[in-house]
Amino acid sequence: MKKKFLLVILGLVLPIQGKAHTPEVVQTLPAVVVKAERQIAASSNRIIPDEDIVLQPQGRPADLLRLAPGLITLEHSGGAGKADQFLLRGFDGDHGTDLALHVDNMPVNLRSHAHGQGYADLNFIIPETIREIVVKKGPYHVEYGDFATAGAVNYVTREVVPETVVQTSGGQFNTQRHLFMTSPVQDDVRTLLAGEFYYTDGPFLFVNRNIRYNGLAKISFDPTPESRLRFTLTQHYGRWNGSGQIPLREVGTGRLDRFGAIDPSEGGETARTTARLDYHYDLSPMKKVFAKVWTQHYQLSLFTNFTFLLNDPVNGDGIEQKDRRWVYGSDVGYQHLLRLADHEVMATVGFQTRVDDARVRLGTQRKRNTLATTQESDILEASYSPYLKLDAEVFPWLRFAGGGRVDVFTFDVDDRCGNACTIRPEGRASDAIASLKGNIILGPWADTKLFLNLGTGFHSNDARDVVANRSADTLPQATGYEIGLRTRPRDWMEVLTTLWLLDLESELVFVGDEGTTEIREASRRMGAEFSLRLTPWKWLSIRGDVTYTDAEFRQTGQSVPLAPEFTAFSSVTTRLPRNFSGTLQMLTVGSRAAVEDRSVLLEPFTVFDVIMRYRFPISFASGGLEAFLSIRNVTDTDWRQAQFSYASRVAGEPAGGVEDLHFVPGMPRMVMGGLTWRWDH
């Protein structure tokens, strides 16, 4: 018995001992890359990747938004130093009133701005530092509050760049742009440093002298295995001369060149410094807390003259607008992944805050010399916004995303001008608005998804209007409805169709003789979007986007002035294996109403751009060399960007002025090229 027992023990131990003496074999398995489609809540959502960003004309970060169906950007005053016009879903957003713009979730739109409500200047962005742009249309997304009625956009910056980049480029109209990017460290600590210089005279007879400096510094690291911290600092400075909006009658008679100016002293100067911190801590694999904190210092001096000699035939109608402000904000919250039976629910509870501490001034000027002050105010405007967001997979074929938020606003306006001013808003007010948002995603069935969206949102009105006109809507509500379809009938084909409707309690309309906006009656917009993506071969992609919108005032049935009606964008892009890539793209904006009764229509336009890049297959001084060339407006079409209808007066005209179209000429054919040198860090 003892012998049998010993034999059993030896039989168990000896194999183990043998294994202990066997040399250990370590096998390294290849990395497995798992790719999955990004979850979206609406068929109209669009994510613009960096590979599409690089195949766009250089110099204007706002133009990147044209890659989103139905989102058009136009220059407003003949210079790239000012906020653009944003055309989306029946809104001519002027400078951003109904489109919430963000960089790394930091708001760009400025409340109660000297020039226009929601003013959003994107010129502080360096396009090459952007990893992706997320576009979400409609008021259906819980994370976005003020100005997110037509939609919201978030520019997401990179953490690192894989290579150090030095770029230099130049082109017509004395245009030049120089860029530097590097990531000195990319492991435990990740850094990104970037700088940009841009200059152009533009095609104008009175040259733009548009100059822009941009800098970015970003550091990212993991303080603990469960946490991540990112800190970003940016600096922007811009200065420009503007040709302004010129009257069509002067160009039509030959008295004024289309690139001329009635008042060549228009232009401005601006600066913006931003700092933002993004932190999250994983309490467990299913729980985390996050905090996003940011601050901005901003200033603008803007000189314009919309009506020339209409109001003051001696000195002219020059307007001076100045804005100096600090903006602070945060978004803190808790996120929890819940498992209920066989279902997962991602719940996010958050609290957003924002404070605008601004001094804004409106006055008159002649050749940038101050004449008088019309209005000068100190504005302290704050908002506090708790929200709840849910994302639940109810069934494999049914997902719900939505929730609600409450936005509480306080407005505090102090008059700084006294009896010397004709307009003296002063007072305090507060208001609150609740927004509910729901998105239902059905499918996929046969690679097809159906989206049903319903939500409310709002844009805030200028604090000066709020305290001066207590009967006006402080936070006019927008109610949106949308149904959409995304389908892939073939692996190389994607089709998107969206029908939508949006009601807005009150409208903001541009006022030419003041360079600002006024509150108007309720409006309704409805429209359709169609997008097609084809990739018949890996090296070739074709896209086409078409949108149609009808926008009218609900009481009168008349058209909303300047609202875009028909837009189209298409492109053919090739990425050949021999280091060549290029795209040919077309942008179309159809005719639209200039005034409510449609007696005056704005001129439609179609322009073509070509962009090409070639990376040399050999190394130069331990680095790779790339050449690029862009041709904007290939056909040299005469077209108009910003267009408005109002009365103005030039020398020799009657005292009452003349109602006419006023426009900023579109860029003529422009060729620009350059070299990019890349090398490993």
C-alpha positions in Angstrom: 0.0 0.0 0.0 2.8 2.4 0.9 4.6 1.6 -2.4 1.5 2.4 -4.4 1.1 5.6 -2.5 4.7 6.6 -3.2 4.4 5.8 -6.8 1.3 8.0 -7.1 3.1 10.9 -5.4 6.1 10.5 -7.6 3.9 10.4 -10.7 2.4 13.7 -9.7 5.6 15.4 -8.7 8.0 14.3 -11.3 6.1 15.8 -14.3 5.8 19.1 -12.3 9.5 19.1 -11.6 10.2 18.3 -15.2 8.2 21.2 -16.3 10.1 23.5 -13.9 13.4 22.6 -15.7 11.9 23.0 -19.2 13.1 26.3 -20.8 10.2 28.8 -21.0 9.2 29.7 -24.5 7.8 33.2 -24.9 6.0 33.9 -28.1 5.1 37.4 -29.2 1.8 37.6 -31.0 1.1 40.2 -33.6 -1.0 43.2 -32.6 -4.7 42.7 -33.4 -6.5 45.9 -34.6 -10.2 45.9 -34.0 -12.2 48.3 -36.0 -15.8 49.2 -35.3 -18.2 51.8 -36.7 -18.6 54.8 -34.5 -21.9 55.0 -32.7 -24.0 57.9 -33.9 -27.4 59.2 -32.8 -28.7 60.8 -36.0 -28.4 60.1 -39.7 -27.2 63.6 -40.3 -24.2 63.3 -37.9 -20.8 63.5 -39.7 -17.3 62.8 -38.5 -14.6 64.5 -40.6 -11.3 62.6 -40.3 -7.8 64.1 -40.6 -7.2 62.3 -43.9 -10.0 64.5 -45.4 -8.7 67.6 -43.7 -5.3 67.5 -45.3 -6.9 67.4 -48.8 -8.4 70.9 -48.4 -7.1 74.3 -49.4 -4.8 75.8 -46.8 -5.3 78.8 -44.6 -8.9 78.9 -43.5 -10.0 76.5 -40.7 -13.7 77.4 -41.2 -13.6 76.0 -44.7 -13.1 72.5 -43.3 -16.8 72.5 -42.3 -17.8 72.3 -45.9 -17.0 68.6 -45.7 -20.2 68.2 -43.6 -23.3 68.0 -45.9 -25.2 71.3 -46.0 -22.8 73.3 -43.9 -21.4 76.2 -45.9 -18.9 78.9 -44.7 -18.5 82.2 -46.5 -16.2 85.2 -45.9 -18.0 88.2 -44.6 -15.8 91.2 -45.2 -13.1 90.4 -47.7 -10.6 89.2 -45.1 -9.9 86.0 -43.2 -9.4 87.7 -39.9 -13.1 87.9 -39.0 -15.7 85.3 -38.2 -17.4 83.6 -41.2 -21.0 83.3 -42.2 -22.3 79.8 -41.4 -25.1 78.5 -43.6 -26.9 75.4 -42.3 -30.4 74.1 -42.3 -32.1 77.4 -43.4 -29.9 79.6 -41.1 -27.6 82.2 -42.4 -26.0 82.1 -39.0 -24.2 85.4 -39.6 -21.3 84.7 -37.3 -22.5 81.6 -35.4 -25.8 82.5 -33.7 -27.5 79.1 -34.3 -24.4 76.9 -34.7 -22.6 76.0 -31.5 -18.8 75.7 -32.3 -16.3 74.1 -30.0 -12.6 73.1 -29.8 -12.0 70.1 -27.5 -15.5 70.8 -26.0 -14.6 74.4 -25.2 -17.2 76.8 -26.6 -16.1 79.3 -29.3 -19.3 81.3 -29.7 -19.2 84.5 -27.7 -22.4 85.7 -25.9 -23.5 89.4 -26.1 -20.7 90.1 -28.5 -20.0 93.6 -29.8 -20.6 92.6 -33.4 -23.2 89.9 -33.3 -24.8 87.3 -30.9 -22.9 84.1 -30.8 -19.9 85.5 -32.8 -17.5 82.5 -33.5 -14.1 83.3 -35.0 -12.3 80.0 -35.8 -9.1 81.6 -37.0 -7.2 80.6 -33.9 -7.3 76.9 -35.0 -4.3 75.4 -36.8 -6.0 72.8 -39.2 -3.1 70.3 -39.1 -3.5 70.0 -35.3 -7.0 68.7 -35.7 -7.5 64.9 -35.4 -11.2 65.0 -36.4 -14.2 67.3 -36.6 -17.5 66.0 -35.2 -20.6 67.6 -36.7 -24.0 67.0 -35.0 -27.0 68.7 -36.6 -30.2 69.7 -34.9 -31.0 70.2 -31.2 -30.9 66.5 -30.3 -27.7 66.2 -28.3 -27.7 66.6 -24.5 -24.1 67.8 -24.2 -24.8 71.0 -26.2 -26.8 73.9 -24.9 -26.6 77.5 -26.1 -26.6 78.2 -29.9 -27.0 74.4 -30.7 -30.3 74.8 -32.7 -29.2 74.2 -36.3 -26.4 72.0 -34.9 -23.1 71.8 -33.1 -19.4 71.2 -34.1 -16.4 70.1 -32.1 -12.9 70.3 -33.4 -10.8 67.6 -31.7 -7.1 68.2 -31.5 -4.4 65.6 -31.6 -2.3 64.5 -28.7 0.9 63.9 -30.8 2.1 64.0 -34.4 4.1 61.0 -35.6 6.7 63.2 -37.3 8.1 66.6 -36.9 6.7 68.8 -39.7 8.1 72.0 -41.2 6.0 73.4 -44.0 6.3 76.5 -46.2 4.0 77.6 -48.9 3.1 80.6 -51.1 0.8 81.7 -53.8 -0.9 84.5 -55.6 -1.8 87.8 -54.0 1.4 87.7 -52.0 0.0 84.9 -49.9 2.3 82.9 -47.7 1.9 80.3 -44.9 4.4 78.6 -42.7 3.9 75.8 -40.2 5.8 73.9 -37.6 4.6 70.9 -35.6 6.5 68.5 -33.4 6.0 66.0 -30.5 9.2 66.0 -28.5 8.0 63.1 -26.4 5.2 60.5 -27.2 5.4 57.8 -24.6 4.4 58.2 -20.9 4.2 61.9 -21.5 2.8 63.1 -24.8 3.3 66.6 -26.2 2.3 68.6 -29.2 3.9 71.9 -30.2 2.7 73.9 -33.2 3.1 77.3 -34.7 1.5 79.0 -37.8 2.2 82.2 -39.7 -0.2 83.3 -42.4 -0.2 86.4 -44.6 -2.1 87.5 -47.7 -3.0 90.7 -49.6 -5.9 89.1 -51.2 -7.2 90.1 -54.7 -8.5 93.5 -53.6 -7.3 96.8 -54.9 -6.9 98.0 -51.4 -4.8 95.1 -50.1 -6.0 93.1 -47.1 -2.6 92.9 -45.4 -4.2 90.0 -43.5 -1.7 88.6 -41.0 -2.2 85.8 -38.5 -0.1 84.2 -35.8 -1.1 81.0 -34.1 0.5 78.9 -31.5 -0.5 75.7 -29.6 1.1 73.7 -26.8 -0.4 70.5 -25.5 0.7 68.0 -22.9 -1.0 64.7 -22.1 -0.1 62.1 -19.5 -1.5 59.5 -17.1 -1.0 60.6 -13.5 -2.0 57.1 -12.4 -3.0 54.0 -14.3 -6.6 54.9 -13.8 -6.5 58.6 -14.8 -5.6 60.9 -17.7 -4.8 64.6 -17.8 -4.5 66.9 -20.8 -3.6 70.6 -20.8 -3.7 72.8 -23.9 -2.6 76.4 -24.3 -3.2 78.4 -27.5 -2.4 82.0 -28.6 -3.8 83.8 -31.6 -3.3 87.3 -33.1 -4.9 88.6 -36.3 -5.0 91.9 -38.2 -6.6 92.8 -41.5 -8.0 95.3 -43.9 -11.4 94.6 -45.3 -13.0 95.6 -48.6 -16.4 95.5 -47.0 -19.7 94.9 -48.6 -19.9 96.9 -51.8 -23.1 98.0 -53.6 -24.0 96.0 -56.8 -25.1 99.2 -58.6 -21.6 100.7 -58.4 -20.1 97.5 -59.9 -22.8 97.1 -62.5 -22.2 100.7 -63.9 -18.4 100.2 -64.0 -17.8 103.0 -61.4 -16.3 100.4 -59.0 -14.2 97.3 -59.6 -15.7 94.2 -58.0 -12.5 94.0 -55.9 -12.6 97.7 -55.0 -14.0 99.4 -51.9 -16.2 102.4 -51.0 -14.5 102.8 -47.6 -11.0 101.2 -47.7 -10.4 101.9 -44.0 -12.5 98.9 -43.0 -10.8 96.1 -41.1 -9.8 95.1 -37.6 -7.5 93.5 -35.1 -8.2 90.6 -32.8 -6.4 88.3 -30.2 -7.5 85.2 -28.3 -5.6 83.3 -25.6 -7.1 80.0 -24.4 -6.2 77.4 -21.8 -8.1 74.2 -21.3 -7.7 71.2 -18.9 -9.3 67.8 -19.5 -9.1 65.2 -16.7 -10.8 61.9 -16.1 -10.4 59.2 -13.4 -11.6 55.6 -13.8 -13.2 54.5 -10.4 -13.7 51.1 -11.9 -14.0 49.6 -15.4 -17.6 50.8 -15.4 -17.4 54.1 -13.5 -15.5 57.3 -14.1 -15.5 60.9 -13.1 -14.4 63.7 -15.5 -13.7 67.4 -15.4 -13.1 69.8 -18.2 -12.1 73.4 -17.3 -11.3 76.2 -19.6 -10.7 79.9 -19.8 -10.3 82.5 -22.6 -9.1 86.0 -22.9 -10.4 87.7 -26.1 -10.3 91.1 -27.7 -11.5 92.6 -31.0 -11.5 96.0 -32.6 -13.6 96.1 -35.7 -14.1 98.9 -38.2 -17.0 98.7 -40.7 -19.1 100.9 -42.9 -22.2 99.2 -44.3 -24.2 102.3 -45.5 -21.4 104.7 -46.4 -23.0 108.2 -46.5 -26.6 107.4 -45.6 -26.8 108.7 -42.1 -23.8 111.1 -41.9 -23.1 112.6 -45.3 -20.1 114.5 -43.9 -18.1 111.9 -41.9 -19.7 108.8 -43.3 -21.4 105.9 -41.5 -18.3 104.2 -40.2 -18.9 101.9 -37.2 -16.5 101.0 -34.5 -17.1 97.9 -32.4 -14.8 96.8 -29.5 -15.0 93.8 -27.4 -12.8 92.9 -24.4 -13.6 89.9 -22.3 -12.7 87.0 -20.1 -14.6 83.7 -20.5 -14.5 80.9 -17.9 -16.3 77.6 -18.0 -16.3 73.9 -16.9 -18.0 70.6 -17.5 -17.8 68.1 -14.6 -19.6 64.9 -14.2 -19.9 61.2 -13.4 -20.4 58.4 -15.9 -21.6 54.9 -15.0 -22.1 51.9 -17.3 -25.0 49.9 -15.9 -25.9 46.3 -16.7 -29.6 45.6 -16.5 -30.3 41.9 -17.4 -28.7 41.5 -20.8 -28.8 45.3 -21.6 -26.2 48.0 -21.1 -27.0 51.6 -20.2 -24.4 54.4 -20.1 -25.6 57.1 -17.8 -23.8 60.5 -17.5 -24.7 63.1 -15.0 -23.0 66.4 -15.5 -22.9 70.1 -14.6 -21.7 72.8 -17.1 -20.9 76.4 -16.1 -19.9 79.4 -18.1 -19.2 83.1 -17.3 -18.7 85.9 -19.8 -17.2 89.0 -18.3 -17.1 91.5 -21.1 -16.9 95.2 -21.9 -18.4 96.0 -25.3 -18.6 99.3 -27.2 -20.5 100.5 -30.2 -19.5 103.9 -31.7 -18.9 105.9 -34.9 -15.6 106.4 -36.6 -14.0 107.9 -39.7 -10.9 106.2 -41.2 -10.6 104.3 -37.8 -10.6 107.6 -35.8 -13.2 107.5 -33.1 -16.0 110.1 -33.5 -18.6 109.3 -30.8 -19.8 106.5 -28.6 -23.2 105.1 -29.2 -23.2 102.5 -26.5 -20.7 101.1 -24.0 -21.6 98.4 -21.5 -20.0 96.1 -18.9 -21.7 92.7 -19.2 -21.6 89.8 -16.8 -23.5 86.9 -18.2 -23.5 83.5 -16.6 -25.1 80.1 -17.1 -25.5 77.0 -15.0 -26.5 73.8 -16.7 -27.1 70.4 -15.0 -27.8 67.5 -17.5 -28.5 63.8 -17.6 -27.6 61.7 -20.7 -28.5 58.1 -21.3 -27.3 55.7 -24.0 -29.1 52.3 -23.8 -29.1 49.3 -26.0 -32.7 48.1 -25.3 -32.5 45.3 -27.8 -29.8 44.3 -30.4 -31.9 46.2 -32.9 -33.0 49.1 -30.8 -30.8 51.8 -29.1 -31.9 55.0 -27.3 -29.7 58.0 -26.8 -31.0 61.2 -25.1 -31.9 62.8 -21.9 -32.4 66.4 -20.7 -30.7 69.5 -19.4 -31.7 72.8 -17.7 -29.9 76.0 -18.5 -30.2 78.9 -15.9 -29.0 82.3 -17.1 -28.2 85.5 -15.3 -27.7 88.8 -17.1 -26.1 91.8 -15.5 -25.5 94.9 -17.7 -24.0 98.2 -16.5 -24.0 101.3 -18.6 -20.5 102.9 -18.8 -21.4 105.8 -21.1 -23.9 108.0 -19.3 -25.7 110.8 -21.0 -23.1 110.9 -23.8 -24.7 107.8 -25.4 -28.0 107.5 -27.3 -28.4 103.9 -26.3 -28.0 103.0 -22.6 -29.1 99.5 -21.6 -28.7 98.7 -18.0 -30.3 96.2 -15.5 -30.4 92.7 -14.3 -32.4 89.7 -15.4 -32.5 86.0 -15.2 -34.2 83.2 -17.0 -34.1 79.4 -17.3 -35.1 76.8 -20.0 -35.4 73.1 -19.9 -34.5 71.0 -23.0 -35.5 67.3 -23.6 -33.8 65.3 -26.3 -34.4 61.8 -27.6 -32.9 59.7 -30.4 -34.0 56.2 -31.4 -31.8 54.1 -33.6 -33.4 51.0 -35.2 -31.4 48.3 -36.9 -29.2 47.4 -38.5 -31.2 45.2 -40.9 -29.4 44.4 -44.2 -26.8 47.0 -43.3 -29.5 49.6 -42.9 -30.3 51.8 -39.9 -33.3 54.0 -39.3 -33.0 57.1 -37.0 -35.8 59.0 -35.3 -34.9 62.2 -33.5 -36.8 64.7 -31.4 -35.4 67.5 -29.3 -35.6 71.0 -28.0 -32.8 73.5 -27.8 -32.3 77.3 -27.7 -30.1 80.3 -28.4 -29.6 83.0 -25.9 -30.3 86.6 -26.9 -27.9 89.5 -26.3 -27.9 90.6 -22.7 -28.4 94.3 -23.7 -31.6 93.4 -25.5 -32.7 91.2 -22.6 -32.5 94.0 -20.0 -33.7 96.7 -22.3 -36.7 94.8 -23.7 -38.3 92.6 -21.0 -41.1 91.5 -23.4 -38.6 89.8 -25.8 -37.8 86.2 -25.6 -34.7 85.8 -23.4 -34.0 82.2 -24.4 -36.1 81.4 -27.5 -36.7 77.7 -27.8 -36.1 75.6 -30.9 -38.0 72.3 -31.4 -36.6 69.9 -33.9 -37.8 66.7 -35.6 -35.8 64.4 -37.8 -36.1 61.0 -39.5 -33.2 59.5 -41.4 -31.8 56.4 -43.1 -28.3 55.2 -43.5 -27.8 52.2 -45.7 -24.9 50.2 -47.3 -26.4 48.4 -50.3 -22.9 47.4 -51.3 -19.6 47.3 -49.3 -18.4 50.2 -51.4 -21.5 52.3 -51.2 -23.2 54.3 -48.5 -26.5 56.3 -48.8 -27.8 58.8 -46.3 -31.3 60.4 -46.5 -32.7 62.8 -43.9 -36.0 64.7 -43.5 -36.2 67.3 -40.8 -38.3 70.2 -39.4 -37.3 72.9 -36.9 -39.4 75.6 -35.2 -37.8 78.6 -33.6 -39.7 80.9 -31.2 -38.0 84.0 -32.4 -35.6 84.9 -35.2 -32.4 87.0 -35.2 -32.1 89.1 -38.5 -29.1 91.1 -39.6 -29.4 94.9 -39.5 -27.2 96.5 -42.1 -27.0 100.1 -40.8 -26.0 98.9 -37.3 -23.9 95.9 -38.1 -25.8 93.8 -35.6 -29.1 91.8 -35.3 -32.6 92.4 -34.2 -35.2 90.0 -32.7 -38.0 89.0 -35.0 -41.1 86.7 -35.0 -41.2 82.9 -34.8 -40.0 80.9 -37.8 -40.3 77.4 -39.2 -37.7 75.5 -41.3 -38.0 72.2 -43.0 -35.8 70.4 -45.4 -34.2 67.3 -46.9 -30.6 66.1 -47.1 -29.2 63.4 -49.4 -25.6 62.1 -49.3 -23.9 59.4 -51.4 -20.5 57.9 -50.7 -18.8 55.6 -53.2 -15.5 53.7 -52.9 -15.4 51.5 -55.9 -11.6 50.9 -55.4 -9.4 51.6 -52.3 -7.7 54.4 -54.2 -10.8 56.2 -55.4 -13.7 57.8 -53.4 -16.6 59.8 -54.7 -19.1 61.8 -52.6 -22.1 63.9 -53.3 -24.2 65.9 -50.9 -27.5 67.8 -51.8 -29.7 69.7 -49.4 -32.9 71.6 -49.8 -34.6 73.9 -47.2 -37.7 76.1 -46.9 -37.5 78.8 -44.2 -40.4 81.1 -43.4 -41.9 83.3 -40.7 -44.8 81.5 -39.1 -47.2 84.5 -38.7 -46.8 86.0 -42.2 -45.6 83.0 -44.2 -42.9 85.2 -45.8 -39.3 84.0 -46.3 -36.6 84.3 -43.8 -34.0 86.6 -45.5 -30.7 85.0 -46.5 -31.8 81.5 -45.5 -30.0 79.0 -47.7 -32.4 76.9 -49.8 -30.3 74.7 -52.2 -26.8 73.6 -51.5 -24.6 70.9 -53.0 -21.1 69.7 -52.4 -19.3 66.9 -54.4 -15.8 65.6 -54.7 -13.7 62.9 -56.4 -10.7 61.9 -54.3 -7.8 59.6 -55.3 -5.1 58.2 -53.1 -2.7 56.3 -55.4 -0.1 53.8 -54.0 2.7 55.9 -55.6 2.5 58.6 -52.9 0.1 60.8 -54.8 -3.3 62.0 -53.5 -5.6 64.6 -54.9 -9.2 65.8 -54.9 -11.5 67.8 -57.3 -14.4 69.3 -55.4 -17.5 71.4 -56.3 -19.5 73.7 -54.1 -22.9 75.1 -55.1 -25.2 77.5 -53.2 -28.5 78.2 -55.0 -30.5 81.4 -55.2 -32.2 82.5 -51.9 -34.4 85.3 -50.7 -32.7 88.6 -49.8 -35.9 90.1 -48.4 -39.1 88.6 -46.9 -41.3 89.0 -50.0 -38.7 87.4 -52.3 -38.8 90.4 -54.6 -35.0 90.4 -54.4 -33.0 87.2 -54.8 -29.3 86.5 -54.1 -27.1 85.3 -56.9 -26.3 81.6 -56.9 -22.8 80.3 -57.5 -20.8 77.2 -58.2 -17.0 77.0 -57.7 -14.5 74.2 -58.2 -11.3 73.5 -56.3 -8.4 71.2 -57.0 -5.9 70.0 -54.3 -2.9 67.7 -55.0 -0.2 66.2 -52.8 2.8 64.1 -53.7 5.2 62.5 -51.2 8.7 61.9 -52.7 9.7 58.2 -52.4 13.3 59.1 -51.4 14.6 60.7 -48.2 16.1 64.1 -48.0 18.5 64.7 -45.1 16.9 61.9 -43.0 13.5 63.3 -43.7 10.6 62.8 -46.1 9.6 65.6 -48.5 6.1 66.3 -49.7 4.9 68.8 -52.3 1.4 70.1 -52.5 -0.6 72.4 -54.8 -4.1 73.9 -54.6 -6.1 75.8 -57.2 -9.2 77.5 -55.8 -12.0 78.5 -58.2 -10.4 76.6 -61.1 -12.8 78.1 -63.6 -12.2 81.7 -62.4 -15.9 82.2 -61.8 -17.1 85.7 -60.7 -19.2 84.8 -57.6 -20.4 86.5 -54.5 -19.8 85.3 -50.9 -21.7 87.3 -48.2 -24.7 89.1 -49.8 -27.2 91.4 -48.2 -30.0 93.7 -49.3 -30.4 97.1 -47.6 -30.3 100.9 -48.3 -27.0 102.7 -48.7 -25.8 106.0 -50.2 -22.6 107.0 -52.0 -21.6 110.4 -53.2 -24.1 112.1 -55.5 -27.1 109.9 -54.5 -30.3 111.2 -52.9 -30.5 111.7 -49.1 -32.7 108.6 -48.6 -30.1 106.4 -50.2 -30.8 103.5 -52.6 -32.0 99.9 -51.8 -29.6 97.6 -53.3 -27.7 94.3 -53.0 -24.4 94.5 -51.2 -21.8 91.8 -51.5 -18.3 90.5 -50.8 -16.7 89.2 -54.0 -15.7 85.6 -54.0 -12.0 84.6 -54.5 -10.9 84.5 -58.1 -8.7 81.7 -59.4 -5.9 81.3 -56.9 -2.9 79.0 -57.1 -0.9 78.1 -54.0 1.8 75.5 -53.5 4.5 74.5 -51.1 6.7 71.9 -49.5 6.4 69.9 -46.3 9.5 68.3 -44.7 8.8 65.5 -42.2 11.3 63.5 -40.1 11.1 61.2 -37.1 11.4 62.8 -33.7 
